[in-house]
């Protein structure tokens, strides 16, 4: 993909970094090694030839909108659940190994050390990939192949729910706002966020802390809408038995649900998602070389 925003970031001189810390380092130049590039080209051409609709998401979409690139050995493709089996079958015919990793949201197509993530839902079970990801997508080029890139609003919405100790998408969200805030469809984003508006409000406050001189990237009416919602809910009394923390982290709130007796909304949502007819059809398909167990979401 071409770089759409100027910027020359440099890798800090750091030592004794963990593997996860090294993955978080950003690089100014976009470059995919030829072997990896060929795998991605094969996968994208295969899906295009098969007529399977997808949008490129993940780090490659982030690069498209911000110019920030982090090295990776996987490619995130978002597909609607109705076509994920078709996507996997086409890739399997092309020589990829297929694996349904989590029944309610993600499958993988493997080629040696490289993998194509076929994502058809969210890890917390709250939603499935719908037509809006495609309707508002944008044209791009990846591995010499014409692709559609996930919309910035949906990228941001999706990242609101990733807040692990070993991986947080906060910086991605703030960079998206800084680089694309002027063109984000904030009406649509607020509609997407819906009842989870507090997560977006938290990012607005963090954005103001990180970029105090660039506050106009977020329209004032968006701030007022979120602040009005917070004021209206100030005296609301929630369910004392609920911990919503598991919706943003699989691991950080285990003690809450395993030892302190809170309801695990992530578990409830993923179990409900796995009972949906379309998800049951995905799980039952014979296309998978491996099936998931009953493990965590």
N, C-alpha and C positions, 0 to 999 in steps of 0.2 A: 504494500500500500504506500501511496505517496504521503510524505509528511505534510500536514495541513497547518501546522503552527510552527513558527521558528523557535529555536531554543537549543542551546548547546549545554546540556548537562554533563557533568563529569563525575566519574566514580570517585568517591572519597577515598583517601588513603587510610584504610582501616585494616586492622589485623585481628586475628582470633574471632572472626565472624562465624556464626553457625550457618548451616545450610539454608535455613529459612531466612536468616538475615541477608545472606548473599542473594537470594532470590528477589529480595525487596529493592536491591540497588537498581537505579534507573540509568539508562544509557541514551545518549542523544542520537545515535545513528541506528537506523533500522536495518538489520541484516539477518537473514535466515540462512544457515549453512546449506549448501547445495543438496546434501542427502536428505535433510529435513524438508527442504523446499520441494523436492521431488515427491516426497510422501504426501505432503499437503496438496500439491497439484494433482496427484493421482486421485486423492479422495474427492476433491472439489469437482474435477472433471467427471468422475464417476457419478456423483450426485446430480450434476447438471445434465448429463446424458440420460440419466434415469428419470429426470423430471421431478426430482424431490426438492421441495422448497425448503430453504434454510436461511438463516442470517448468521453472519460471523459476529461473535461476541468476544468476551474475555479480553486478554491483553492486546490482541490485534485491533479490536474495536477501540480500546482505550488509546492506542497509538494514533489511530485515525483522527480522533477528536482532540488529542492533547499534544501529540508529538513525543510522548513519553513511552519508552520501550523497555521492557524487562525480559530477560532471556527466559525462554520456556521451551518445553519439548512436547507441548500438547496444543491442540487447536480446539477452541470451544465453538461448536455449531449449535444453534438453537433451532429446534424443529418442533412442530406441533405433535402432540402425542399420537394423533391419527396416522402419522407418516413415519414415525421412528422405526417401525419394523421394516417398512419399505427401504428406508435409508440404510439400515443395518444389513438387509439382504443384498442390496446393491454393492455395498462395500465388501461383504463377504465373498461375493462372486469375483470381486476385483483382487482378492487375496488377503484381505484383512481378517484378523481374528475378532470375533464379536463377544462382548461380555456385558450382561445387564448387571450393573454394579449396585444400584439402588432402585428397587422396583417402581418407586413413585416419581423418579425424576431424572435419572442419568444412566446412559449406557455408554460403552466405549468400543471403539474400533482400533485395534492395535496392529502396528507394523513395526516389529522389532521393538526398539526403545521408544518409538514415537507413538502418540495416541491421538485419536480424534474423539473428543467428548461430544456425544449426542445428548444434549440437554433438552428435556421436554417438560420440565417443571422446576419447582424450587425445592431446595433441600429440606426446608422446614414444612413442606406439605401445604403451604397456603395457597398456591396457585399453579396452574399449568400454563405452558406457553400458548398464547392465543394469537389471533390474526393481527392484533395491533403491532406486534413486533415486526411484522412484514409490511403492513400498511404504511408505517412511518419510517421504514428503513431507508438507507441511503446507498447509492452506488459506490463501489470501491474495487480495487484490484488487489489480489493476494496471490502470491506464487504465480504471477502471470495469468491469473484467471479472473474473469469478471465475477464479482460477488455482490451481495447486498450486506450492508453493515447494520447491526442493531442500532435503534434510535438512542440518542443520548438520554432521553427521559427514562427509557426502560432500563438502560445500563445503570443509571443513578438509583432508580427504584429498587432494582435487584440487589445493588450493593448495600443498601440500607440494612439488610439483614445478615451481613457478614461482619461479625465482630468477635473473632476468636482471639485468644491470647497469642497464638502463633501466626494469625493472619487477620488483619483488619483492613477493610476497604475504605476507611475514612479518607486517606489521602487521595485515593482515586476519585471519590465523590467531590472533594474540594477542588481538585485539578479540573474536573469536568465543569464545575461551576465557573471557575476562573477563566477557562478557555472558551466555554460555549454558553455561558449564562445568558448572553444577549440573544441567543437564538433558541434557547430551550423553550418548549411549549409548557409554560408553568401551569396553565389550566389543566392540561392533560396529566402532568406530573402529580398535581394535587389530587386529581381524580384517581390516579393509580394508587397513590399512597393511602387514600381513603381513611379508614379508622386508625391507621398507624402513623398519623400526622406527627406525633411526638418525635418519631425517629428523624423526620425531615427537619423539624424545628431544632433538634439537637445539632444537626449538621449546619444549620444556618448560624447558630451561635459559634460553633467551631470555625466556620468560614470567616466570620467577623474577627475572631481572635487571630487566625493565621494571616488573613489578608485585610488588615484594617483600612487600607487605602483603596480597596476595590469593592466596597459594599454595593455600589450601584449595579453590579452584575446580578444581584437578586432584587427584583422589583419590590418597591415599597408595599404594594398591595399584597404581595405574597407574605411579607413579614406581618402585615396587619392581620391577614387571614389566619395565620398560624398563632399569633399572639392572642387574637380574639378567641380562638378555639381553646387556648390554654386558660384564659381568664374564665370562660364559660364553664370549664371543667374543673376549676380550682377547688370547688367544694364537693366534687363527686367522690363517693365512697366506692372503691372497687371491691372485688371479691378477695378477701384475705387469704383464700386458699390457692390463689393463682400466682404462678411465677411465669411471666412472659419472657424471661431471660433466655430460655432455651430456644426461642424463635430466632435469636440472633447469634447464639453460640451453642454448639453441641456439647461442649465440655465444661465451660466455666461455671455453669449452674447445676452441675450434677449433684452437688451436695444438697442443693435446695430441694430437688425432687427425690433423691435417693435416701436422704437422711432427715431432712426437715419436714417432709410430708407435703410439699407443695404439689399442685397439679402440674403435670408436664404438658403444656399446650403443644409443644412440638410433636411429642409422641401421639397425642390425640389427633393432630392434623395429618400426620403421615399415615397413621392407621386408617383414617377416613379416606385419604387419597388412594391408598392401595385397594380399597373396596370399590372404587369407581370402575364401571364396566370397561372403559377404554384402557385403564391401567391393568386390569385383569387380563385383557387381551394381549397387551404387551408382554406381561409376565409369562403367559401360556405359549407364546410363539416358539416355534422350533428353530428360529434363526440363531439363538444364542448358544455359543460354545460353553458358556458358564452362566449359571443362574445365581442370584443373590440368595443368601440365607435369610433368616429372620432377624438379622442384626440391626444395629441402630441406623438412624436416618442421617 
